[in-house]
Amino acid sequence: MECARVIEALLFAAENPLRPEQLLDLFRDGEFEGLELDENLLAVILEGLTEKYKAPDYVFELKQIDGGYQLFTKTEFFPYLRHANLLKNQKRLSRASLETLSIIAYRQPISKTEVEFIRGVNCDYAVRKLLDKNLIEIRGRSDAAGRPLLYGTTSYFMEYFGINRIEDLPQPDEVTLDEAEYQAQFKVFLSNQSEDSSPAPVTEEE
């Protein structure tokens, strides 16, 4: 089908994931004369392309990322691309940034104070770096005293880690959390923070 060939070309040229609604809008705008596409046909085409690229004849695959679709080189070819310096130069996240990002991802929206309560160290630097890297964003303010800023992950976070939904993150089955007990301990932490005699969280440098 010609629609399938056009969509394949669009996915091949796209630098970022293309959402189904973006593809549908392109066809509705009349840019592609004589071609008609609806949601059902698009779903069939995308499913067909996903299955097609799973074949060993292809060195790339079609992945669903943050609700969109993008072509990626298959992981078994990464060592060759890295050796040829063809992979994007993405500096690895430090352990502190990765720990902070993990907490934000699993408990978003979350305040910096709560992140510090969980980690036990000051997270100013890590939060700033994650904001600079566009991996987290400000989601508003909490109703708690002082109305602290709340943070959550961005669409780029989904691309960076190659996932479609937050629910796709690994779920550590061995970790159990009593939310009531957690909230009680966090209230004690906030109370201690408001007392001048209480020591501030350890500052962490990266």
N, C-alpha and C positions, 0 to 999 in steps of 0.2 A: 504494500500500500504506500502511496506517495506520502500520506501524512506521517507514517512511521519513519520514512526516510528523512523527512524534514525535521522531525523531532530528534532523530538520531544525530543529525548535523548540528542542531541547536545545542544538544547536550555535549557534543564533542567540542564545541567552540566556547562554551560557558566557563567562566573563571570561578563562579560561585554556584551553589545548588540552585536549580530552577524548581520552583514550586508548581504544582499542577495548575493553579489559578493563573500563574504567569504565562504558561504555555497556552492555556485556553484564551487568555486575553489577546495574545498575538494573532491567533486565528480569527478571533471575533473582530479585530480591527480592520479586517479586509486586506491585510498586507500580503497574504498568500491567496491570490485569486484562484477560485475554483476548488479550494480545499475546505472541507468542513470537518470540524472536530467537536465532539461533545465529551462529557465527563466519562461516560461508559467506554467510548472508543479509546480515550486517552489512557484509562486504567488498563485496558487490554494491551495497548501498545507498550506501556511502561513495564508491565509484567512480562510481556514477550521479550523485550530487550534485556531485562534483568536475567531471564533464563538463558537467553542467547549468549550473553557474555560470560556465563558460568563455564562454558565449554573451554577445554584446555587450549583450543586454537587461539584464544584471545588473551592478550597480556594485561587487559584492563577489565574492570567490572563496574556495574552500575549500582551505586549504593544510595540509600535513602538517608539524608542528613537534614535534621531539623525541619522535617516536613517537605524537603525538596529532594531533587535527584541530581547526582553528579557522577561523572566518570572518574575512577581512580585506578592507578596502576596496581596490579595485584601484589600483595605483600611479599611473595617469594622473589620478586625482582628488585626489592628495595636495596639489598646489598650492592647490586650492580649500579643502580642509580646513584647511590651514596658515593661509591668509588669514583664515579664519573662526575661528581659534584653537580648532579642534576636535580637533587632534592632541594626544596626550599630550605634556606638556612634559618631554622627555627632554634633559637637558643633554648636549651633545656631549662625547665623551671627548677628553682632551688627547692630543697626539701621543705623549707619554711613556707614558700609560696604554694607548693603543691598541697601541703597539709591544710593551709588556710583555704585554698580553693576547694578542697574536698569537703570541708565543713560547710562552706557556703553552698556548695552544690546539693548536699544532702539535706540541709535544714533551711534553705531559702524560703522566703526572705528572712534575713537574719542581720542583727546589728553587730558592729565591730566588738562591742562589749561582750556579747554572747560568744563570739568567736574566741576572744581572749579568755573567757571563763573556761571554755573547752580545752584550749591549748595551754593555758597557764602562763602565757607570755604576751607582751605587747605586740600587736599585729599591725601597727601603723604602716611600717615600711612594706610589708607583704601586701596589704590592701592597696596601697598606692601603686605598687608594681603591677598588680593584677588589673587595676583600672587602666593603667598605661597600656597594657597589652590587650585591652578590650576583651578580657576574659570574664570580667564581672562588670556590673553596672549598678547605679543607684535606683532602687525600686520605690522610693518614697521615704516616709518617716513613720516610726513606731508611735503608738499611743502611750508608751511608757514615759516616765518622768524624764524631762529634757528632750523628748521627741528625737531620739537618735536616728541617724540615717539607717535605712535597711538596704542590704545588698543581695543581688541575685546574679545568676549566670547570664551570659549573652548568647545570641545566635552564633557568634564566632566561636564560643566555647564548644558548641555542638560540632562545628566544623573541625576545630582543633583536635578533638578527641574522636571524631568520626562516629558520632551517635545521632540517632533520630529523635529520641525522647530522653528526658531525665531518667525515666524509669528503666532505660537500657543500661544505666550505670551498674557496675557489679554490686550485688546486694550481699554483704557479709552476714551469712546466716548465723554465724557463731556469736554475733553481737546482738544482745538484747538490751532494750532501754525501757526502764520504767519512767514514763513521761512525767508522772506526778512527782516522783522523787527527784527527777532532774530539775523540774521547775522550782521545787522547794529549795534545792541546793543553789540554784541560780539566784533566787531572791536573797538568800544569805550573802552570796557573793556581791550583789548590788548594794546591799546594806553596808557591807564592809568597805566597799569602794567609796561610799559617801562619807565615811569617817576619816578625818584628817590623820588619825594615828595609824591607819591601815597602810601597809606597804603597797606601792603600785606594782602592777605586773612587771615582771622582768622584761627589759627592753631587748629585742632581738635584732641584731645586725646581720645583714646578708652581704 
